[in-house]
Amino acid sequence: MAENNEQEAEFEAWREDVDYLVAILKESFESTDARFSVDEMNDILYVELEGLHEYSDEEIVEIAEPILDTIELDFEDIILLPLQ
């Protein structure tokens, strides 16, 4: 039972970290809406941001790179997409 509680606590901490990242990206790109999904098989985090299409690729890198460099989430890749 203690192992189950530990796994739940780890998942909750992971979820809070992902929610924090999404909130920071949402604020940085002045988005009104955002959501994320995880491809567990390929270990990829997809973050969809409203209004991302208004930024050039260079602007996206300039804004997102410092944020992603400081976040300690263990994904193979984090991909930003315009919210559909």
N, C-alpha and C positions, 0 to 999 in steps of 0.2 A: 504494500500500500504506500509506503514511503517513496518508493521508486516512481509510482504513478504521480504522486504529488510533486516530485522533483521535475518530472517531464512536463507537467502542466505549468509549473513555475518558469521553466526554461522557454516553453512555447509562448507564455504570456510576455516574458521579457523580450523575446524575438519580435513578437507582434508590436510591442511598444516601440522598439527600435525602427521597424519598418514604417509604422504610422508617423513617427517623428521625421524620418527621411522624407516621406511623401508630403508632410505638412511644410517642411522647409523648402522643398522644391516648388510646391504650390505657391508659397509666398514669394519665392525668388522670381518666378515667372509670372507673377500677378494673375494667377489662374483663379477662377471662381469655383472650379470643380476639378477633382482629381480622383483617380482610383488606381489600384494596383492588382496585379495577378502574379502568380509564381508558377513557373514551369519547373516542377520538382525534378523531373527526369533529366533536364539539361542544366539545372541549378541557375536559372535566369529569373531575375526580377524585372517585370515590365511595369513601368509607371506611366499612366496616361494622364496628360495635363491639358486642360481646356486652354486654348489660345496658343499652344506651342507652335502651331503652324505659322504664326506671325513672326517668329524668330528665324534668323538665318542659322545655318549649321554652325558657323563660327560663333555667333552669339550664344547658342545653346551650350557649346563647349566651354566658352568663357564663363558662363554663369554656373553651369553644373559641375564642372571639373573640380573646383575647390571644395564643393560640398561633398562630392563622392569620394574625394581623397581623404576627408576627415572621418567619414562614416566607417565604422568597423563591422559591416555586415559581410558575411562570408558567402557571397554569390560569385559564380563564375563570370557573370556579366549583369549589368543593370542597363536596361534599354528604356529610353524615354520616347514616348509616342504621343501624337496629338490625340486628344479625347475624341472618340467617335460618337 
